[in-house]
Amino acid sequence: MYLKKLKIGNVELRNNIFLAPMAGITDLPFRLICEKYGAGLTCTEMVSSKGIFYNDSKTKQLLNLTGEQRPVAAQIFGSDIEAMKYAANYVSDIADIVDINFGCPAPKIVKNGDGSRILLDLDLLEKITRAVVEGAKVPVTAKIRKGWDGNHIVAIEAAKRLEKAGVSAITVHGRTREEYYSGRADWNIIKEVKQSVNIPVIGNGDITSKEEALRMFKETNVDGIMIGRASIGNPWIFEEVINYLEGKDERKITNKEKLEIITKHINLEVEAKGEIVAVKEMRKHLAYYVKGTKDASKIRVKINSIERKDKLLECLNEYFNNI
């Protein structure tokens, strides 16, 4: 009933359970892992429109989609209209959907007037969106928050303007920028946005389990859901949600399978970034992969001192074969 294929513009997705774009997390290796477990749409980390505009090589590396199952979305951010239009056009040749970030709460982003800071200027939000839609050759979506703070709850008005400006779908995170990721996400505002527009609305925030996924659908009537932090160290959450919504029996993830996925993740990171960078970047993922297992704090300390792939795999093999 709730699980379905979803069409965004002229792009049909295999299901409506999506991976949220997360800076420093949803790189190509992690997206490939989540895709394996059934995520209906993955999205790049947010990419600077100015970085694309000024031909920055590091920025463009974030747009590597090699080996991914299509369709894939690429998320751009920025407040410079010309740069955003240019980036939308550029990204259209790489990805199947262009997503605009109007929700990032990070201080380094908002201090430049980007991300969720734009929710304080809905005229600018609309101008940027129109420029992106004009520049893009593929469907455009946008991600917003509930608002900037308790005095600026603008999600409904922002959603109406986004629809008017030509976006094909909207994702709503049920917190203000001021709340960051604290407290509980307000799902009622997501429901209200869904009632106020005629394009698909994706619900995001506090979907931490298959049960919460179902509750989001029931309480908000959204067209799809987006899972973010709950997927870190737990990419099989997509399979769990899909099976649950289909009424299938839960499949337990064994330690053997967990070790196989971790090994694959490490190898993909090394392939993408080289051994030194990859091993260091995997530490944040591994902290979540081992969360809740026996002696997790001890293995985390050990992992954080390892700098070679072979030593890391040796350590993890020993750990998982003994728990």
C-alpha positions as CSV (number, residue, x, y, z in Angstrom):
1,M,0.0,0.0,0.0
2,Y,2.7,2.5,1.0
3,L,5.7,1.0,-0.9
4,K,5.5,1.9,-4.6
5,K,7.4,3.1,-7.6
6,L,7.5,6.9,-7.6
7,K,7.8,9.2,-10.6
8,I,9.6,12.5,-10.3
9,G,9.1,14.5,-13.4
10,N,9.8,12.0,-16.2
11,V,12.1,9.8,-14.0
12,E,10.6,6.6,-12.6
13,L,12.2,5.3,-9.4
14,R,12.2,1.6,-8.4
15,N,10.7,2.5,-5.0
16,N,9.9,5.4,-2.7
17,I,12.5,4.7,0.1
18,F,15.4,7.0,-0.4
19,L,18.8,7.7,1.0
20,A,19.2,11.2,2.2
21,P,22.3,13.2,1.0
22,M,24.7,13.7,3.9
23,A,27.9,15.7,3.7
24,G,30.9,13.5,4.4
25,I,28.8,10.4,4.4
26,T,27.0,9.7,1.1
27,D,30.0,9.4,-1.1
28,L,30.0,6.9,-4.0
29,P,31.1,3.8,-1.9
30,F,28.4,4.3,0.7
31,R,25.7,5.0,-2.0
32,L,26.7,1.7,-3.7
33,I,26.3,-0.2,-0.4
34,C,22.8,1.4,0.2
35,E,21.8,0.7,-3.3
36,K,22.6,-3.0,-2.8
37,Y,20.1,-3.0,0.0
38,G,17.3,-1.5,-2.0
39,A,17.4,2.3,-1.7
40,G,15.1,3.6,-4.4
41,L,17.1,6.7,-4.9
42,T,20.5,7.8,-3.8
43,C,21.9,11.3,-3.9
44,T,25.4,12.8,-3.9
45,E,26.8,14.8,-1.0
46,M,25.9,18.4,-1.4
47,V,28.1,20.0,-4.1
48,S,29.0,23.7,-4.2
49,S,27.6,25.5,-7.2
50,K,30.4,28.0,-7.0
51,G,32.9,25.1,-7.0
52,I,31.3,23.8,-10.2
53,F,31.2,27.3,-11.7
54,Y,34.9,27.9,-11.0
55,N,35.8,24.4,-12.2
56,D,37.2,23.2,-8.9
57,S,38.5,19.6,-9.3
58,K,37.8,18.5,-5.7
59,T,34.2,19.7,-6.0
60,K,33.7,17.8,-9.2
61,Q,35.1,14.6,-7.6
62,L,31.9,14.5,-5.5
63,L,29.9,14.0,-8.7
64,N,31.5,10.6,-9.5
65,L,28.6,8.2,-10.2
66,T,30.6,5.4,-11.6
67,G,28.9,2.0,-11.3
68,E,25.7,3.3,-9.7
69,Q,22.4,2.0,-10.7
70,R,20.4,4.8,-12.4
71,P,18.6,7.0,-11.7
72,V,20.8,9.0,-9.3
73,A,20.3,12.5,-7.9
74,A,23.0,15.1,-7.4
75,Q,22.5,17.9,-4.8
76,I,23.8,21.4,-5.3
77,F,23.8,24.3,-2.9
78,G,24.5,28.0,-3.1
79,S,22.8,31.4,-3.1
80,D,24.4,32.9,-6.2
81,I,21.7,32.6,-8.9
82,E,24.1,32.6,-11.9
83,A,26.3,29.9,-10.3
84,M,23.3,27.8,-9.4
85,K,21.9,27.9,-12.9
86,Y,25.3,27.0,-14.3
87,A,25.7,24.1,-11.9
88,A,22.2,22.8,-12.6
89,N,23.1,22.7,-16.3
90,Y,26.4,21.0,-15.6
91,V,25.0,18.4,-13.2
92,S,22.2,17.6,-15.7
93,D,24.8,15.9,-17.9
94,I,25.8,13.6,-15.1
95,A,22.8,12.9,-12.9
96,D,19.1,12.1,-13.6
97,I,17.7,14.5,-11.0
98,V,19.1,17.8,-9.7
99,D,18.3,18.5,-6.0
100,I,18.6,21.9,-4.5
101,N,19.8,22.1,-0.9
102,F,17.7,24.7,1.1
103,G,18.0,22.7,4.3
104,C,21.7,22.4,5.4
105,P,22.1,23.8,9.0
106,A,25.9,23.7,9.2
107,P,27.4,27.0,10.4
108,K,30.0,27.1,7.6
109,I,27.2,26.8,5.0
110,V,24.6,29.3,6.5
111,K,27.3,31.9,7.3
112,N,27.7,32.3,3.5
113,G,24.0,32.7,3.1
114,D,23.5,29.2,1.7
115,G,21.5,26.1,2.8
116,S,18.8,26.7,5.3
117,R,19.7,30.4,5.5
118,I,17.8,30.9,2.3
119,L,14.6,30.0,4.2
120,L,14.8,33.6,5.6
121,D,14.4,35.0,2.1
122,L,11.7,33.2,0.2
123,D,11.9,35.6,-2.7
124,L,15.5,34.6,-3.2
125,L,14.5,30.9,-2.8
126,E,12.1,31.3,-5.6
127,K,14.5,33.1,-7.9
128,I,17.2,30.4,-7.3
129,T,14.7,27.7,-8.0
130,R,13.5,29.2,-11.2
131,A,17.1,29.6,-12.4
132,V,17.9,26.0,-11.6
133,V,14.8,24.7,-13.3
134,E,15.6,26.8,-16.4
135,G,19.3,25.6,-16.4
136,A,18.6,22.0,-15.8
137,K,17.8,19.4,-18.5
138,V,16.4,16.9,-16.0
139,P,13.8,17.1,-13.2
140,V,14.6,19.4,-10.3
141,T,13.7,18.7,-6.6
142,A,14.4,20.6,-3.5
143,K,15.0,19.8,0.2
144,I,13.8,22.2,2.9
145,R,13.4,22.4,6.6
146,K,10.4,23.3,8.7
147,G,11.9,26.9,8.9
148,W,14.8,28.9,10.3
149,D,13.6,29.0,13.9
150,G,10.4,29.0,15.9
151,N,9.6,32.5,14.7
152,H,10.1,31.6,11.0
153,I,8.1,28.5,10.2
154,V,8.0,28.7,6.4
155,A,7.8,25.2,5.1
156,I,4.3,25.5,3.7
157,E,4.9,28.8,2.0
158,A,8.3,27.7,0.7
159,A,6.8,24.5,-0.7
160,K,4.1,26.5,-2.6
161,R,6.7,28.7,-4.1
162,L,8.9,25.8,-5.0
163,E,6.0,24.1,-6.8
164,K,5.2,27.4,-8.6
165,A,8.9,27.7,-9.6
166,G,8.8,24.3,-11.3
167,V,10.3,21.7,-9.0
168,S,9.0,18.1,-9.5
169,A,9.2,17.0,-5.8
170,I,10.0,18.4,-2.4
171,T,11.7,16.8,0.6
172,V,10.8,18.2,4.0
173,H,12.9,17.7,7.2
174,G,10.7,18.3,10.2
175,R,13.1,20.5,12.2
176,T,14.1,24.2,12.0
177,R,17.7,25.2,11.4
178,E,17.9,26.3,15.0
179,E,16.9,22.8,16.2
180,Y,19.7,21.3,14.0
181,Y,19.2,17.6,14.7
182,S,18.0,17.9,18.3
183,G,14.6,17.0,19.8
184,R,11.9,15.3,17.8
185,A,11.1,16.1,14.1
186,D,7.7,17.7,13.6
187,W,5.9,15.3,11.3
188,N,2.8,17.4,11.3
189,I,4.5,20.1,9.3
190,I,5.4,17.5,6.7
191,K,1.7,16.5,6.6
192,E,0.7,20.1,6.1
193,V,3.2,20.6,3.3
194,K,1.8,17.4,1.6
195,Q,-1.7,18.8,1.8
196,S,-0.6,22.2,0.3
197,V,1.0,21.1,-2.9
198,N,0.2,18.8,-5.8
199,I,3.7,17.4,-6.4
200,P,5.3,14.4,-4.6
201,V,6.4,15.2,-1.0
202,I,9.2,13.2,0.7
203,G,9.2,13.0,4.5
204,N,12.5,13.2,6.4
205,G,13.6,13.2,10.0
206,D,13.6,10.6,12.8
207,I,12.9,7.6,10.5
208,T,15.1,5.3,12.6
209,S,13.4,1.9,12.1
210,K,10.9,0.0,9.9
211,E,8.2,0.8,12.3
212,E,8.9,4.5,12.2
213,A,9.0,4.4,8.4
214,L,5.4,3.0,8.4
215,R,4.3,5.5,11.0
216,M,5.7,8.4,8.8
217,F,3.6,7.1,5.8
218,K,0.5,6.7,8.0
219,E,0.7,10.0,9.8
220,T,1.7,12.3,7.0
221,N,0.5,10.6,3.8
222,V,3.8,11.4,2.1
223,D,4.7,9.9,-1.3
224,G,8.0,8.7,-0.1
225,I,10.5,8.8,2.8
226,M,14.1,9.7,3.1
227,I,16.4,8.0,5.6
228,G,19.6,9.7,6.7
229,R,21.5,9.2,9.9
230,A,19.8,5.9,10.6
231,S,21.5,4.4,7.6
232,I,25.1,5.1,8.8
233,G,26.5,1.7,9.8
234,N,23.2,0.3,9.0
235,P,22.7,0.3,5.2
236,W,20.4,-2.7,5.4
237,I,17.7,-0.5,6.9
238,F,16.4,0.0,3.4
239,E,15.8,-3.8,3.0
240,E,14.2,-4.0,6.4
241,V,11.8,-1.1,5.6
242,I,10.9,-2.6,2.2
243,N,10.3,-6.1,3.6
244,Y,8.2,-4.7,6.4
245,L,6.1,-2.6,4.2
246,E,5.6,-5.6,1.9
247,G,4.6,-7.8,4.9
248,K,7.6,-10.1,4.5
249,D,9.4,-11.8,7.3
250,E,12.4,-9.9,8.7
251,R,15.8,-11.2,7.5
252,K,18.4,-11.0,10.2
253,I,21.8,-9.6,9.2
254,T,24.4,-12.0,10.5
255,N,27.9,-11.0,11.7
256,K,29.3,-12.8,8.7
257,E,27.3,-10.6,6.3
258,K,28.0,-7.5,8.3
259,L,31.8,-8.2,8.0
260,E,31.4,-8.8,4.2
261,I,29.6,-5.5,3.8
262,I,32.2,-3.6,5.9
263,T,35.0,-5.3,3.9
264,K,33.3,-4.2,0.6
265,H,32.8,-0.7,1.9
266,I,36.5,-0.4,2.9
267,N,37.7,-1.7,-0.5
268,L,35.4,0.7,-2.4
269,E,36.7,3.6,-0.3
270,V,40.3,2.6,-1.0
271,E,39.5,2.3,-4.7
272,A,37.9,5.7,-4.7
273,K,40.2,7.7,-2.5
274,G,43.4,5.8,-1.9
275,E,44.5,3.9,1.2
276,I,45.5,6.7,3.5
277,V,42.4,8.9,3.1
278,A,40.0,5.9,2.9
279,V,41.2,4.2,6.1
280,K,40.8,7.5,8.0
281,E,37.4,8.3,6.5
282,M,36.1,4.8,7.3
283,R,36.6,5.3,11.0
284,K,33.3,7.3,11.3
285,H,31.4,4.5,9.5
286,L,33.0,1.7,11.5
287,A,32.1,3.4,14.8
288,Y,28.4,2.9,13.7
289,Y,28.9,-0.5,12.2
290,V,30.1,-1.8,15.5
291,K,27.7,0.2,17.7
292,G,25.8,-2.1,20.1
293,T,28.2,-5.1,19.6
294,K,30.3,-6.6,22.4
295,D,33.3,-4.4,23.5
296,A,32.3,-1.8,20.8
297,S,34.2,1.0,22.6
298,K,37.4,-1.0,22.8
299,I,37.3,-1.9,19.1
300,R,36.6,1.7,18.2
301,V,39.8,2.8,20.0
302,K,41.8,0.1,18.2
303,I,40.3,1.0,14.8
304,N,41.2,4.7,15.3
305,S,44.9,3.9,15.6
306,I,45.1,1.8,12.4
307,E,46.3,3.5,9.2
308,R,46.7,0.5,6.8
309,K,43.9,-1.4,5.0
310,D,45.4,-4.8,5.6
311,K,45.8,-4.2,9.4
312,L,42.2,-2.8,9.5
313,L,40.7,-5.8,7.8
314,E,42.8,-8.1,10.0
315,C,41.5,-6.4,13.1
316,L,37.9,-6.5,11.9
317,N,38.0,-10.1,10.9
318,E,39.4,-11.1,14.3
319,Y,36.7,-9.0,16.0
320,F,33.7,-10.3,14.1
321,N,34.8,-13.9,14.2
322,N,35.0,-13.7,18.0
323,I,31.6,-12.1,18.8
